[in-house]
Each structure stands twice: as C-alpha cells, then as structure tokens.
C-alpha cells in the first residue's frame, strides 16, 4: 500500500520537527501524525489535514502533488481545493452521504 501521506514525514524532518512538535503546533494528536506518516491511517478530516499542512508551510492542493494517488483522485482533490469553504463543507457532506450508502 502506498504511503499517501509519507511526504509529511519528509517535510517534518526537513524542518527539523519531531512528531510531538508538529502535533502540538497543529493541535492534533501525536498518534494521528504517526499513523499518517506510516500509512496506517488514510481517513483524516480536511480541517485537521489543513492544520498539519499549515505548520509545514503547505496547502491542501499540495497533497495531490506529493502523494501517490491515482489520476482521478488527484483531479478530485485539486478541484475540491478550489471551492470556497462553504462549498467544500457542502460537497464534503454530500460525498460522505454517498460513500456511507454501502
């Protein structure tokens, strides 16, 4: 399985931050950072991901450029990022309803 958020570890190390320091600055748990970096967690809220990326000097749009996703996933993330906050929230709600229809 590709480690979709492995770039977070690389950027964190590049900045000389420990997992604990990044977690504290991003106001998220150490466990969340650790599991993302190891590829053991793929589900993360947009707000938490944006918080982590902000500390690293990155934007949500950078995820698609730095992670190993298929072409459609990359396109979805890029388009989603271009929406305003209200639109992102509305579309995220719709998307969550769709994927929970299993």
ZISUL-V287346 format. One record per residue. RES is the residue in three letters. BURIAL is b if it has 16 or more other ideal C-beta (glycine too) atoms within 10 Angstrom, else e. Layout:
# ZISUL-V287346
RES	BURIAL
RES	BURIAL
This chain:
# ZISUL-V287346
UNK	e
UNK	e
UNK	b
UNK	b
UNK	b
UNK	b
UNK	b
UNK	b
UNK	b
UNK	e
UNK	b
UNK	b
UNK	e
UNK	e
UNK	e
UNK	e
UNK	b
UNK	e
UNK	b
UNK	e
UNK	e
UNK	b
UNK	b
UNK	e
UNK	e
UNK	b
UNK	e
UNK	b
UNK	e
UNK	e
UNK	e
UNK	b
UNK	b
UNK	e
UNK	e
UNK	b
UNK	b
UNK	e
UNK	e
UNK	e
UNK	e
UNK	e
UNK	e
UNK	b
UNK	e
UNK	e
UNK	e
UNK	b
UNK	b
UNK	b
UNK	e
UNK	b
UNK	b
UNK	e
UNK	b
UNK	b
UNK	e
UNK	b
UNK	e
UNK	b
UNK	e
UNK	b
UNK	b
UNK	b
UNK	e
UNK	b
UNK	b
UNK	e
UNK	b
UNK	e
UNK	e
UNK	e
UNK	e
UNK	e
UNK	e
UNK	e
UNK	b
UNK	e
UNK	e
UNK	b
UNK	b
UNK	e
UNK	e
UNK	e
UNK	e
UNK	e
UNK	e
UNK	b
UNK	e
UNK	e
UNK	e
UNK	e
UNK	e
UNK	e
UNK	e
UNK	e
UNK	e
UNK	e
UNK	e
UNK	e
UNK	e
UNK	e
